[in-house]
Amino acid sequence: MTTLLTHSLSEVVATSGPIPEGKLAYLQERQRNNLYSFILKKFLERGISKADLARRINYDPARITRLLGAPGNWTLDTISDLLVGVAGEELVPASRSLQNISPQNYMPEWLRPPEDTQLRPLREQPPRADSFLQKKDRPRPDSGILDRAA
């Protein structure tokens, strides 16, 4: 059975009843991913090391590695500490309506290829094991020679 999200999240806005648990979970994960991507982008732009960040905000370096390794269920204090330590900034709340927003698979901005990038073809396949044989000497799949070897 295949399940798909609806084409937009507008139904969350339109309904006055309870929001389905699956939608809430999706939106929570989306928010975690957005915050993680935002802070990681600032971290990469600033170019500081994880060790420097750990010293700046008095965290264990292993904790910084875990926090910056993947999106997590960060507390507001952790988000504040990371943002101040990375960029000397505070998070100012802003929101946008879910009206006409489509659900999408998460891909952080830093993983997305630049728009002007063209895909390059993969390198050529290695030569086949029987490529040393002349074409006329190669066994044909329907000749039965391959069946007898087994």
N, C-alpha and C positions, 0 to 999 in steps of 0.2 A: 504494500500500500504506500503510495506517495502522498505526502502532505506538502502543501505550499502555503506560504504566507500570502495574505491578500495583496492586491496591487498597491495599496497605500495604507498608511497608518491612520487615515482620516476617521475610520470607525471608532478609534479611541477617543477622538474629539467629539464625535457625533453622538455617542451613547451617554445616557445619564445613569445607566445601570453599572453593575460591577464590571471592571475591566478583566478580561480573561487572564488567568494566571500565566499562560504561555506568552501573552503580549507583554505583561509586566516583566517577566524574566528576560525577554528579548530586549526590551528597552533598558533594563538595568545593565545588561551586558554591553549594549551599545554605548551607554554612558561611560562604563568602565573603559572601554576601548578608546573612546574619544579623549578622555582625560589622560590615559596612558600615552596615546599618540601625541597629544599636545605637549606633555612634559618631556617625552623622549625627543621630540623635535627641538625643543628649547635646549635640552642637554647636548644634542649633537651640534646645534648651531654655536653654542657657547664654546665647545671644544675642551671642556675641563675633563679631568680624569675622574673615575669613580672614587678613587682614594681621596682626591681633593674635595669632592662633594661630601664624602663621609666626614672628613675633618671639619668642613664648614658648618655642617648641621649636627655634629656630634653623634653620628650613627656609626655602627659597626660596618666596615667595608663589605662584609658578607651580606648584610641587610640591604645595602645599596644595590649589590649585584642581583639579589632576589627581586627587589622592587622594580629595577629597570629591565629585568629579564623577560617579563610578561605582564599583561594587564592583571590586576588583582583587585581585591575588595579593600581598597585603601580607605583609611579614615580621613576626615577633613583635615585633621592635624598633620597627617602624613603628606597629603597633597600640598598643604601650605608650606611645610618644611622643605619639600622637594623643590617647589617653585621658587621660594626665597633663596634656597641654596644654589640652585642652578642659574637663575636669571635675575635675582634680586627684585622679583615682582610678586604682586599679590593677585589672587584669582578674584575677578570681579564677576559676580553672577550675571548671566544673561541667558535668555531662553528663546526658543522659537517654537512656533506652532507645528504640530505634527500633521496638519492639514496638507495633503498632497505630497507627503514625504514617502518615498518608496522604501520598503525594507531592502537591505542589501547585505551581501556577504562583506565581512569586515576585511579591509586591507589597509594597514596604516599608510599614511601619506608618504612616509620615507621609503616604503617598498614599491610604490607605484612608479612605473617608468615615466620619464619626462615625455611630454606630449610630442616633442619633435624627434623622439627616438624611433628609428625604424628597426623592425625585427630583422636580425641577420639569419640566414639559413644555417642549419646545423652543418657541421663538417661532414664530408662524404663518409659513407659507410665503409668499413674495412672490406678488403676483397674477400670473396667467398672462398671456402676451403678448396673447392674444385675449379677455381678460376685458372689454375695452371693448365688444365686440360683444354684442348681445342674444342670449340663449340660442337663439332661433329662427334667427338669422343665422349662427351658428357652423357651419362645415362638419362633417359627421359623418364619422368615420373610414371608414365603409363606403360613403360616397357616391361615391368615386372621384375627388373634386376634389383630394385630396392627392396621388394618384398621377399626375395629369396635370401637376402643377407640376414634377415631376422630369424 
